[in-house]
Amino acid sequence: IPKYGDICQSLMKQYWRSDTNLEPITELQILREILTMLQGAPTSYIFPVFDENKVYLREGITVKHYSYEALTNVLNYFLNLIQMVQSLHYVSDDVLNFVAQPSHPYGSRTYQAFACAIFMYLQQLTSAMSIIENKVMRQSEIVSLIQLKEAIRQHCEIVSALYDMVEEILQQIDLDSPSVCVTRLINILFNTLELYESMGILSQHVTKVVLTVFLCTLQPLLTTIDTWLSHGDLNNTTDELFLTRDPDISISSREFWKDGLVFKNTDGSDDPGHNNQIPWIFVPLKEKLLKAGKAIELVSKLGKLGDPDADLFHVLIKRYLGAELSCEGPKKAVIPFHLTSVDEEEWDVLLTSLFSDLAKSLDTQHDKLPIYNEIFQKISKLHILPSTSILKVLVPLMEARCTQVSFSLLKILRQDYSLDVHLSTLRKVLLMEAGLPMSAFCEELFKDVYAGETIRGMTPFLRECMAPHTDFSQNLRMSVVRQSGGKEGELEVFQCVKVDYQPPFPVDIVLDEELLVIYQKVFTLLLQIKYTTWCVLPLIVQSNLPFSVSNQIHCFRHELTNFIKVIQAYTMQRVLHCTGADMRRELDKARELDEYVHIHKKYCHIMEEYCLLTPEFSSCLGAIRHALSKGVKFRHALDRDELDSAELTQIMGDVRKCIDFVTNLVKKRNQVASVPQPHFDWLETSLS
């Protein structure tokens, strides 16, 4: 009957009647109403929509060849599907038509992209339902509700997956923090994608759509990060990025490299579940992103930006899907997609009139964004989805980009700002690696100290000594914080002698205050050792002394000199020279500034420990300094010709006690050490 009857007249009589005394309607009319609602019609006679987007099933609907219970069951199935489609339409329109407000997640580019992806699937659903409706009209394949149910089975599964995903997202909306909402949105999408990927080929039709929605949603965040890492422009006006820069910390300050760029409200845990602000897919990359972000900000500040690399999102699509994207992504913000109208030849007059207002509304509200449409098309054409997880493509890609940015900064600092030369200058002076120039400086300094005179301002002389050996001698400055009086406290004077090295920006990122303090502690120890050597080695025993005293002095001088030489050789050769060579080898292999900083800091702390300058070795260092001070006292007593046998015996006894104490302490250290320590083994052997 429907095939030959006046369909339009039948629909006009029964399709929109509002009275309750119904005559039985045809199955064709129900089929067309279902398809009409699945195409996005706002309401229908059998499925009216009332407040809050709630779809109902009109009571009393009957079809002659269906029992009432059977018809109700099948209509309830379609009612549930229609309700989900209506909800997806409602959410996508609500986000896409959102009037921008500060700190609202709907205004973020990520949420706009997500709603746009949902809208594009609904557009595909509309087109598919239109094709099915043509088959219904021609009575060619689909003539019953059961056949329709089977024909749209895959779309039902897709709609159900999207609906569950959207419901979970809406439940976790946090109006106070767009970045948290964006993180939760991406996490939910990724979890859903993994769930359907694990189901294999049986759910591939759902996986394709979820993957497309995930990629479209991820695109704005990737583009933001990519623009930042390429141009140094952190465009985070919608507050959706999980990183933030402290505007109160200048990029030119030392604090920037430590605290200038941080994660938002994180507790420092490596567990993704504890990092609400960081999407799970970025957790393996969080430290690299932080380093690369600081690096590009610094490179931009230095005016050393190079040519930008290929678009990160395009490269991801190419490597993961094996497809090139011809369209460019959005430059500033994600703009909702345009509804592509279905060919009017596939619509009859009645449906065209019903949808004309809806189509006009969508045309005026949504603009075109080709890149997302292209992603939909390319994924839908894939017969088999990639077997590799998208993380295995994204993480190495992001790591490579971050490493490239970080390495570019290190390369700039080494080539344009002489980072290695600054570090070498620091070691030449404070670790006395310069040799003869520092010996000349020490000679002048020791004369003033031995004579008990006030130490002169020796900054010009220090710079003059170092000028032939470095281009940065003007960065050196010597000062005396406090002086001790009296000959007995001569070694304490050297604890007050400070040689400051003032590295320029941005070299001061590597040579920070903490490490300069360690260099200064080593410098003080070296001055004390060298001063004692300077006092004892040229010692001349007066010939008028009794033979026993003279012999005793010669033996003690030999013993003291041997001890001083052992300590000096251990410090200068076994520690400073060896650790310096190891450090330079590792620094040459560094690929990023943080790695360079870490290596330098590691060897500074090793140097501090091996030179016995840590609290653990305070008693050992105290014994060494006490022995050195006794040697200086011994020299002054001889010069004054006031050294008698009793005083000499006391000095010798004190020095030998110190030597024995240091020897036993080092021996015990070697015995309890869990791993071999060659430097301490050498020191023990030499002292013994």
C-alpha positions in Angstrom: 0.0 0.0 0.0 2.7 2.6 0.9 4.5 1.9 -2.4 1.5 3.0 -4.4 -0.3 5.3 -2.0 -0.1 9.0 -1.7 2.7 9.1 0.9 2.8 12.9 1.4 -1.0 13.0 1.9 -0.8 10.1 4.3 2.0 11.8 6.3 0.1 15.1 6.4 -3.0 13.4 7.8 -1.3 11.2 10.4 2.3 12.2 10.9 1.7 15.4 12.8 -1.8 14.8 14.3 -2.1 15.8 17.9 -5.4 14.1 18.9 -5.3 10.9 21.0 -8.0 9.0 19.0 -5.4 7.5 16.6 -6.1 5.2 13.7 -3.4 2.5 13.3 -0.4 4.0 11.4 1.9 2.3 8.9 5.4 0.9 9.6 6.8 3.1 6.9 5.7 6.2 8.9 7.5 4.9 12.0 10.6 4.1 10.0 10.7 7.6 8.6 10.1 9.3 11.9 13.0 7.3 13.4 15.3 8.2 10.6 14.2 11.8 10.8 15.0 12.0 14.5 18.4 10.3 13.9 19.2 13.0 11.4 18.7 15.7 14.0 15.1 16.8 13.7 14.1 18.7 16.9 10.9 16.7 17.5 8.4 14.3 15.9 4.9 13.0 16.5 5.9 9.5 17.7 9.0 10.8 19.6 8.2 14.2 21.0 10.9 16.2 22.7 10.0 18.3 25.8 11.9 20.2 28.4 15.6 19.6 29.0 16.1 17.7 25.8 14.1 14.7 27.0 12.7 12.5 24.3 9.5 10.5 25.0 7.6 7.8 23.2 3.9 8.7 22.5 1.5 6.2 24.0 -1.1 4.4 22.0 1.1 3.9 18.9 -0.1 0.8 17.0 0.7 -1.0 13.8 -1.7 -3.7 12.5 0.8 -6.5 12.1 2.6 -5.9 15.4 1.4 -6.7 18.9 1.4 -3.7 21.2 4.1 -5.2 23.4 6.4 -6.1 20.6 6.0 -2.7 19.0 6.7 -1.0 22.3 9.9 -3.0 22.9 11.3 -2.2 19.5 10.3 1.5 19.7 11.9 1.8 23.1 15.2 0.5 21.6 15.0 3.3 19.0 13.9 5.8 21.7 17.1 5.1 23.6 19.2 5.6 20.5 17.3 8.8 19.5 17.8 10.2 23.1 21.5 9.6 22.8 21.7 11.3 19.4 19.7 14.2 20.7 22.0 14.6 23.7 25.1 14.6 21.5 23.5 17.3 19.3 22.6 19.3 22.4 26.2 19.1 23.9 27.9 19.8 20.6 25.7 22.8 19.9 26.0 24.0 23.5 29.8 24.1 23.3 30.1 25.4 19.7 27.6 28.2 20.3 29.2 29.0 23.7 29.7 32.7 24.3 33.3 33.1 25.5 33.7 33.7 29.3 36.9 33.8 31.3 38.0 30.5 32.8 35.2 28.4 31.4 36.2 25.1 29.8 33.7 25.4 27.0 35.7 28.4 25.7 38.9 26.4 25.5 40.2 25.3 22.1 40.3 21.7 23.2 36.6 21.6 24.1 35.7 23.4 20.9 37.7 20.8 18.9 36.0 17.9 20.8 32.5 19.3 20.2 33.5 19.9 16.5 34.5 16.2 16.2 31.2 15.1 17.7 29.3 17.4 15.4 31.1 16.0 12.3 30.2 12.4 13.3 26.6 13.5 13.7 26.9 15.0 10.2 28.1 11.6 8.9 25.2 10.0 10.8 22.8 12.3 9.1 24.1 11.5 5.7 24.0 7.7 6.4 20.4 8.0 7.7 19.4 9.9 4.6 20.8 7.1 2.4 18.9 4.5 4.4 15.7 6.6 4.1 16.0 6.5 0.3 16.1 2.7 0.5 13.0 2.8 2.7 11.2 5.0 0.3 12.1 2.8 -2.6 11.1 -0.3 -0.6 14.3 -1.9 -2.0 16.1 -3.3 1.0 14.7 -2.0 4.3 10.9 -2.3 4.8 10.7 -3.2 8.5 11.8 -2.0 12.0 13.9 -5.2 12.4 15.7 -4.6 9.1 16.3 -1.0 10.1 17.7 -2.1 13.5 20.2 -4.4 11.8 21.1 -1.7 9.1 22.1 0.9 11.8 23.6 -1.6 14.3 27.2 -0.2 13.8 26.0 3.4 14.1 24.1 2.4 17.3 27.4 1.1 18.8 29.3 4.2 17.8 26.6 6.5 19.2 26.5 4.5 22.5 30.3 4.8 22.9 30.3 8.5 22.2 27.3 9.1 24.5 28.9 7.2 27.4 32.1 9.2 26.8 30.3 12.5 26.8 28.4 11.7 29.9 31.6 10.9 31.8 33.2 14.1 30.6 30.2 16.2 31.7 30.3 14.7 35.1 33.9 15.8 35.6 33.5 19.4 34.5 35.3 21.9 36.8 34.3 25.4 36.0 37.1 26.9 38.1 40.0 25.3 36.1 39.9 24.8 32.3 43.3 23.1 32.4 41.9 20.4 34.7 38.9 19.9 32.4 41.1 19.6 29.4 43.2 17.1 31.1 40.2 15.0 32.2 38.7 15.3 28.7 41.9 13.9 27.0 42.3 11.2 29.7 38.7 10.0 29.2 39.1 9.9 25.4 42.4 8.0 25.6 40.9 5.5 28.0 38.0 4.9 25.7 40.3 4.6 22.7 42.4 2.0 24.6 39.3 0.1 25.6 38.0 -0.3 22.0 41.4 -1.0 20.6 41.7 -3.9 23.0 38.5 -5.4 21.6 40.2 -6.0 18.2 38.6 -6.1 14.8 35.0 -6.6 16.1 34.9 -3.0 17.4 37.0 -1.4 14.7 34.1 0.8 13.4 33.8 2.3 16.9 37.6 2.6 17.3 37.8 4.6 14.1 35.4 7.2 15.3 36.8 7.4 18.8 40.4 7.6 17.3 39.2 10.5 15.1 37.6 12.3 18.0 40.7 11.8 20.1 43.0 13.1 17.4 40.8 16.1 16.7 40.6 16.9 20.4 44.3 16.5 20.9 45.2 18.8 17.9 44.8 22.2 19.6 46.9 21.2 22.6 49.6 19.7 20.4 49.5 22.9 18.2 49.9 25.1 21.3 52.9 23.1 22.5 54.3 23.0 19.0 54.0 26.7 18.5 55.6 27.3 21.8 58.6 25.0 21.1 59.0 26.4 17.6 58.5 30.1 18.1 58.8 30.6 21.9 55.3 31.9 22.0 53.3 30.4 24.9 49.7 31.2 23.7 47.7 30.0 26.7 45.0 32.6 26.9 42.3 30.0 27.5 44.3 28.6 30.4 44.1 25.0 29.2 47.8 24.2 29.1 49.2 22.2 32.1 52.3 24.4 32.3 52.5 28.0 33.5 55.2 30.6 33.6 55.7 32.8 36.6 55.4 36.4 35.3 57.2 37.7 38.4 60.4 35.9 37.5 62.5 37.5 34.8 64.0 35.2 32.1 67.3 37.0 32.7 67.4 35.9 36.4 69.0 32.7 37.8 65.7 31.8 39.4 64.0 31.3 36.0 65.8 28.0 35.3 64.6 26.6 38.6 61.1 28.2 39.2 60.2 30.2 36.1 58.2 27.4 34.5 56.2 24.9 36.6 53.4 22.5 36.4 50.0 23.6 37.7 49.0 22.4 41.1 50.8 19.1 40.9 52.1 17.2 44.0 55.3 16.0 42.3 54.2 12.4 42.1 55.1 10.3 39.1 51.8 8.5 39.4 49.6 9.8 36.6 46.6 9.4 38.9 48.0 12.1 41.2 48.7 14.6 38.4 45.3 16.0 37.7 46.8 18.8 35.6 48.8 16.6 33.3 47.1 14.3 30.6 48.3 10.8 31.0 49.8 10.7 27.5 52.1 13.6 28.5 53.2 12.1 31.8 56.2 10.3 30.3 57.2 13.6 28.7 56.6 16.0 31.5 60.2 16.6 32.5 61.4 16.9 28.9 58.6 19.4 28.2 59.6 21.4 31.2 63.2 21.5 30.1 62.4 22.2 26.5 59.9 25.0 27.5 62.6 26.7 29.6 65.1 26.3 26.8 62.9 27.8 24.1 61.9 30.8 26.3 65.6 31.4 26.9 66.5 31.0 23.2 63.7 33.5 22.4 65.0 35.9 25.0 68.5 35.7 23.4 67.1 36.3 20.0 68.5 33.1 18.6 65.3 31.4 17.2 65.9 29.4 14.1 63.6 28.2 11.4 60.5 26.3 12.7 60.2 22.6 12.1 57.4 20.7 10.5 54.0 20.9 12.2 54.0 18.4 15.0 50.4 17.3 14.5 50.9 16.7 10.8 54.0 14.6 11.5 52.0 12.6 14.0 49.2 11.9 11.5 51.8 10.9 8.8 53.7 8.5 11.0 50.7 7.0 12.7 48.2 6.8 9.8 50.7 6.9 7.0 48.8 9.7 5.4 49.7 13.3 4.6 47.4 16.2 5.6 47.0 18.7 2.9 45.0 21.2 5.1 46.7 23.6 7.5 45.5 23.6 11.1 43.9 26.5 12.8 46.2 29.4 13.5 44.6 30.8 16.6 41.6 28.9 17.8 39.5 25.9 16.8 36.5 27.0 14.8 33.4 24.7 14.6 32.8 22.7 11.4 30.3 23.5 8.6 27.4 21.2 7.9 27.8 19.8 4.4 24.3 19.6 3.1 23.1 16.3 1.6 22.2 16.2 -2.0 18.6 17.4 -2.3 17.8 14.7 -4.8 18.1 12.3 -1.9 15.4 14.2 0.0 11.7 14.3 -0.7 9.8 17.5 -0.5 8.5 16.9 3.0 11.9 16.2 4.6 13.5 19.1 2.8 10.9 21.4 4.3 11.3 19.9 7.8 15.1 20.3 7.7 15.3 23.6 6.0 15.3 25.7 9.2 17.8 23.4 10.9 20.2 23.5 8.0 20.0 27.3 7.8 20.7 27.6 11.5 23.7 25.3 11.2 25.0 27.2 8.2 25.0 30.5 10.0 26.6 29.1 13.2 29.5 27.0 12.0 32.5 27.8 9.9 34.7 25.5 7.9 37.7 23.7 9.4 39.1 21.4 6.7 41.8 19.7 8.7 39.3 17.8 10.9 37.2 16.8 8.0 40.3 15.4 6.3 41.2 13.3 9.4 37.7 11.9 9.4 37.9 10.9 5.7 41.4 9.4 6.0 40.6 7.3 9.0 37.2 6.1 7.6 39.0 4.9 4.5 41.5 2.7 6.4 40.6 -1.0 6.1 42.8 -1.9 9.1 43.8 0.5 11.8 47.4 0.7 12.9 48.3 -2.1 15.4 50.7 0.2 17.2 49.4 2.3 20.1 49.4 6.0 19.3 51.5 6.6 22.4 54.4 4.7 20.8 54.4 7.2 18.0 53.6 10.4 20.0 56.1 9.9 22.8 59.2 9.4 20.7 58.1 12.3 18.4 57.6 14.7 21.3 60.9 13.5 22.9 62.8 14.2 19.7 61.3 17.7 19.5 62.1 18.5 23.1 65.6 17.2 22.8 66.2 19.2 19.7 65.0 22.4 21.4 67.1 21.7 24.5 70.2 20.9 22.4 69.8 24.1 20.4 70.1 26.1 23.6 73.2 24.2 24.8 74.8 24.7 21.3 74.1 28.4 21.5 75.6 28.8 24.9 78.7 26.9 23.9 79.3 28.6 20.6 78.0 32.1 21.1 78.4 32.6 24.9 81.6 30.5 25.5 80.1 28.3 28.2 83.0 25.9 28.2 85.6 28.7 28.4 83.8 30.3 31.4 83.9 26.9 33.2 87.6 26.5 32.3 88.4 29.9 33.6 86.7 29.2 36.9 88.7 26.0 37.3 91.9 27.6 36.4 91.6 30.1 39.2 89.7 28.5 42.0 91.1 25.0 41.5 94.5 26.5 40.5 94.7 24.6 37.2 96.4 27.6 35.6 99.8 26.6 37.1 102.4 29.4 37.0 99.9 32.4 36.9 98.3 31.2 40.1 101.6 30.5 41.7 102.7 34.1 41.1 99.4 35.3 42.7 99.8 32.9 45.7 103.4 34.1 46.2 102.3 37.7 46.6 99.4 36.7 48.8 101.6 34.5 51.1 104.2 37.3 51.6 101.5 39.6 53.0 100.1 36.9 55.2 103.4 35.7 56.6 104.5 39.2 57.3 101.2 39.8 59.2 100.3 42.7 57.0 96.8 43.7 55.9 96.1 41.8 52.7 96.2 44.3 49.8 93.5 44.6 47.2 94.8 42.1 44.8 92.0 42.0 42.2 94.1 43.9 39.6 97.0 41.7 40.1 94.9 38.5 39.9 93.4 39.8 36.6 96.8 40.6 35.3 98.1 37.2 36.1 95.2 35.5 34.4 94.8 37.8 31.4 97.1 35.8 29.1 95.3 32.6 29.8 91.6 33.6 29.5 89.4 36.2 27.8 87.3 36.6 30.9 89.8 37.7 33.5 87.7 40.8 34.1 85.0 38.6 35.7 87.3 37.9 38.6 87.3 39.8 41.8 89.1 39.2 45.1 87.9 40.3 48.5 88.7 39.7 52.2 85.7 39.3 54.3 87.4 39.2 57.7 91.0 38.9 58.8 92.3 37.1 61.9 95.1 38.6 63.9 98.2 36.9 65.2 100.6 34.3 63.7 98.7 31.4 65.3 95.7 32.1 63.2 97.3 32.5 59.8 95.5 29.6 58.2 92.2 31.1 59.2 93.0 34.2 57.1 92.6 32.1 54.0 89.0 31.3 54.9 88.3 35.0 54.6 89.9 35.4 51.2 87.2 35.2 48.6 87.7 35.0 44.8 84.4 35.7 43.1 83.7 34.8 39.5 80.8 36.7 38.1 79.6 34.8 35.0 77.3 36.8 32.6 73.8 35.8 31.7 73.0 33.1 30.6 76.1 31.3 31.6 75.1 31.9 35.3 72.5 29.1 34.8 75.3 26.6 35.0 77.6 28.4 37.4 75.0 29.1 40.1 75.7 30.2 43.7 75.5 26.7 45.3 78.4 25.4 43.1 80.5 28.6 43.4 80.4 28.0 47.2 81.9 24.5 46.6 84.6 26.0 44.4 85.4 28.5 47.1 85.8 25.8 49.7 88.2 23.9 47.6 90.1 27.1 46.8 90.5 27.8 50.6 91.8 24.3 51.2 94.3 24.6 48.4 95.6 28.0 49.7 96.1 26.5 53.2 98.0 23.5 51.8 100.1 25.7 49.5 100.9 28.2 52.2 102.1 25.5 54.6 104.2 24.1 51.8 105.6 27.6 51.1 106.5 27.9 54.8 108.1 24.5 55.3 109.9 23.5 52.1 112.5 26.4 52.0 113.2 25.9 55.8 116.9 26.3 56.7 118.0 24.9 60.0 120.5 27.2 61.8 123.9 25.7 62.2 124.4 26.9 65.8 121.8 24.5 67.2 122.9 21.4 69.1 123.3 18.3 66.9 120.4 16.4 68.6 118.0 19.3 68.1 119.2 19.9 64.5 118.8 16.2 63.7 115.3 16.2 65.3 114.3 19.2 63.2 115.5 17.6 60.0 113.6 14.4 60.7 110.4 16.3 61.6 110.7 18.6 58.6 111.1 15.5 56.3 108.0 13.8 58.0 105.9 17.0 57.8 106.9 17.7 54.2 106.0 14.2 53.2 102.6 14.6 54.8 102.0 17.9 53.1 103.0 16.5 49.7 100.7 13.5 50.1 97.7 15.8 50.9 98.6 18.1 48.0 99.1 15.3 45.5 95.9 13.7 46.6 93.9 16.9 46.3 95.4 18.3 43.1 96.1 15.1 41.1 93.9 12.2 42.4 90.8 14.4 43.0 90.8 17.6 41.0 92.7 16.4 37.9 90.9 13.1 37.6 87.4 14.3 38.3 88.0 17.2 36.0 89.0 15.0 33.1 86.0 12.7 33.7 83.7 15.7 33.9 85.0 17.2 30.6 84.4 13.8 28.8 80.8 13.7 30.0 80.1 17.3 29.3 81.2 16.8 25.6 78.5 14.2 25.3 75.7 16.3 26.9 72.7 16.8 24.6 70.8 19.4 26.6 71.5 22.2 29.1 69.9 20.4 32.0 72.1 17.4 31.4 75.1 19.7 31.2 74.1 21.4 34.5 73.5 17.9 36.1 76.9 16.6 35.1 78.7 19.8 36.4 76.8 19.7 39.7 77.4 16.0 40.1 81.2 16.4 39.7 81.2 19.4 42.0 79.7 17.4 44.8 82.1 14.5 44.1 85.0 17.0 44.3 83.6 18.3 47.6 83.3 14.8 49.0 86.7 13.6 47.8 88.4 16.7 49.1 87.0 15.9 52.6 84.9 19.1 52.7 81.6 17.5 53.6 80.3 17.2 57.2 81.0 13.5 57.1 84.8 14.2 57.0 84.8 17.3 59.3 87.0 15.6 61.9 89.5 14.4 59.3 89.7 17.8 57.7 90.1 19.4 61.1 93.0 17.1 61.8 94.7 17.9 58.5 94.3 21.7 59.1 95.6 21.3 62.7 98.8 19.6 61.3 99.2 22.3 58.7 98.9 25.0 61.4 101.5 23.3 63.5 103.8 23.3 60.5 103.3 27.1 60.1 104.0 27.6 63.8 107.1 25.5 63.5 108.4 27.8 60.8 107.8 31.0 62.8 109.4 29.5 65.9 112.6 28.7 63.9 112.7 32.2 62.4 112.5 33.7 65.8 115.2 31.3 67.1 112.8 30.5 70.0 112.4 26.8 69.4 113.7 24.6 72.3 113.7 20.9 72.6 110.5 20.7 74.7 108.5 22.8 72.3 109.8 20.9 69.3 108.8 17.6 70.9 105.3 18.9 71.6 104.8 20.2 68.0 106.2 16.9 66.6 103.9 14.9 68.9 100.8 16.9 67.8 101.6 16.6 64.1 102.2 12.8 64.4 98.9 12.4 66.3 97.1 14.2 63.5 98.8 12.1 60.8 97.9 8.9 62.6 94.4 10.0 63.1 93.9 10.9 59.4 95.5 7.6 58.4 93.3 5.5 60.7 90.2 7.3 59.7 90.8 6.8 55.9 91.7 3.1 56.6 88.4 2.6 58.4 86.5 4.4 55.6 88.0 1.9 53.1 87.1 -1.1 55.3 83.4 -0.2 55.5 83.0 1.1 51.9 80.5 -1.0 50.0 82.3 -0.3 46.6 86.0 0.1 45.9 87.2 3.8 46.2 90.6 4.0 44.5 91.2 7.6 45.6 90.9 6.7 49.3 93.0 3.6 48.8 95.7 5.7 47.3 95.5 8.2 50.2 95.7 5.4 52.8 98.7 3.8 51.1 100.6 7.1 50.7 100.0 8.1 54.3 101.1 4.7 55.6 
